[in-house]
Amino acid sequence: MPSWESDALIVDAVRSPIGRRNGTLSSIRGDELAGQVLNGLVARLDVDPAEVEDVQLGCVTQIGEQGWNIGRMVPMVAGWPESVPGTTVDRQCGSSMQTNFNAATAIWSGQLDLVVSAGVEMMSRVPMGSNGGDLSDKLLERWQIVPQGISAEAIAEEWGLSREELDAFSLESHRRAIAAIDEGRFENEIVHVEVQNPHVGTVFAVDETPRRETSAEALAGLKPVFLPEGKVTAGNASQICDGAAAVLIASERKASELGLEPRARFVSFGLAGVDPYRMLHGNPQASQRALDRAGIGWDDVSVIEVNEAFASVVLQFALDAGLTERMDDINPNGGGISLGHPLGATGARITATLVNELERREARYGVATMCIGFGQAIAVVIERV
């Protein structure tokens, strides 16, 4: 096990309900939604926001309402004291897992004692890719840069995954998410948010992304999106959606001083870089690096969260990690295909879901991992305390 100045303790982890594209949350700005989530986080712990030394916020499309360093704007919008600073981080899909890493590292090193790691993405209001520009000719001379859907197709082809396997995984993702909602498994991680929407009134409390009406037949009937004879469809890819999430991370000293009871701790992180054409296949490498640093193996891990950017990504991970016989332990409550993938928020959302599932199972170790655009991946080992 690594040796640190202090453990980086997860005191609590919460999220908003996830809204469909142009759905309930599309009526609210991202800084205002994330502000509600931050307030919900400290309110249920009875923590004075003035105690927070930094807000690290993941956001991918940093333009328009999500520009101007939204990480600083969010605590200000939330009404927190001006003394609470904030910054914005973009590691694309892994952005708010990277903010977990940043916050944990600051606490491990003894530089900070209480940090909020958060994320937000309002994909209905700020279109994905709208902050991008032309790519460098020097980049394109060396690398073949393609849309992520093409990468998902390449993974399906190279790892021998059929359209039927991708659709079956996607249907199961919806089934698991619906079961989790119906059994109340998400209630401990969701902060109710106020919205102005005629369909739900003023309080939004339940994810609206899982599709109860979907079926194997419905998924099979969808046309490929990226290649005419391809396997990737809107049904076996993550949903465009809106959401925010936040994690309160403390040193042992600060948790004791404030009387906070930690739920878990960060043990280790792992990063990986892979070729940018296939781009989405680095989860096994990043996870193994995190496991090696933690001094444990997959047999020690009870719950695994793999961001469902595409069904092919999760199935490729299971094959390469040797976990195909443990699919019940991978995303047991659904994932990006059913719940949605609000880019900058997903890392913190997965953290909240993982901590809750570890507690539900009374298990010790969990791993979360996320593929990242242009050929990266990030992973974390979390231990329930």
Stockholm file with secondary structure:
# STOCKHOLM 1.0

chainA/1-385         MPSWESDALIVDAVRSPIGRRNGTLSSIRGDELAGQVLNGLVARLDVDPAEVEDVQLGCVTQIGEQGWNIGRMVPMVAGWPESVPGTTVDRQCGSSMQTNFNAATAIWSGQLDLVVSAGVEMMSRVPMGSNGGDLSDKLLERWQIVPQGISAEAIAEEWGLSREELDAFSLESHRRAIAAIDEGRFENEIVHVEVQNPHVGTVFAVDETPRRETSAEALAGLKPVFLPEGKVTAGNASQICDGAAAVLIASERKASELGLEPRARFVSFGLAGVDPYRMLHGNPQASQRALDRAGIGWDDVSVIEVNEAFASVVLQFALDAGLTERMDDINPNGGGISLGHPLGATGARITATLVNELERREARYGVATMCIGFGQAIAVVIERV
#=GR chainA/1-385 SS CCCCSSCEEEEEEEECCCEETTSGGGGSCHHHHHHHHHHHHHHHHTCCGGGCCEEEEECSCCSGGGTTTHHHHHHHHTTCCTTCCEEEECCGGGHHHHHHHHHHHHHHTTSCSEEEEEEEEETTTSCTTTTCCCCCHHHHHHCCCCCHHHHHHHHHHHTTCCHHHHHHHHHHHHHHHHHHHHTTTTTTTBCCEEEEETTTEEEECSCCCSCTTCCHHHHHTSCCSSSTTCSCCGGGBCCCEEEEEEEEEECHHHHHHHTCCCCEEEEEEEEEECCTTTCSCCHHHHHHHHHHHHTCCGGGEEEEEECCSBHHHHHHHHHHHTCGGGGGGBSTTCCTTTTCCCGGGHHHHHHHHHHHHHHHHTCSEEEEEEEETTTEEEEEEEEEC
#=GC SS_cons         CCCCSSCEEEEEEEECCCEETTSGGGGSCHHHHHHHHHHHHHHHHTCCGGGCCEEEEECSCCSGGGTTTHHHHHHHHTTCCTTCCEEEECCGGGHHHHHHHHHHHHHHTTSCSEEEEEEEEETTTSCTTTTCCCCCHHHHHHCCCCCHHHHHHHHHHHTTCCHHHHHHHHHHHHHHHHHHHHTTTTTTTBCCEEEEETTTEEEECSCCCSCTTCCHHHHHTSCCSSSTTCSCCGGGBCCCEEEEEEEEEECHHHHHHHTCCCCEEEEEEEEEECCTTTCSCCHHHHHHHHHHHHTCCGGGEEEEEECCSBHHHHHHHHHHHTCGGGGGGBSTTCCTTTTCCCGGGHHHHHHHHHHHHHHHHTCSEEEEEEEETTTEEEEEEEEEC
//
